[in-house]
Amino acid sequence: MIKLTTDNFDEQVLKSDKPVLVDFWAEWCGPCRMVAPVLDQIEAEHGLAIGKLNTDENPEIMARYGVMGIPTLLLFENGEPVKRVVGAKPKRMLVSELGLE
């Protein structure tokens, strides 16, 4: 997983030539901790690049994309968010909602 910050977000996500799933999370967020191992599995099984963005440390990126609650997952393709999943969900639901099946 890629550790995303305000400084590297544009380079790692917006300029990427492959899809990137961004996990908006925070240390204190219980549901964020629940979804983390599921994202590890999705990354390994689907070869999807996943970046984690700590919202407490990078609030401007959170605001830029209208993220109101966490965990929020945004799938970026060609520099644009194309899918949004809010809340912790089971793996099969995440895979389905992200169109990875």
Secondary structure, DSSP 8 states (H G I E B T S, - for coil): -EEE-TTTHIIIIIT-SS-EEEEEE-TT-HHHHHHHHHHHHHHHHH--EEEEEETTT-HHHHHHTT--SSSEEEEEETTEEEEEEES---HHHHHHHTT--
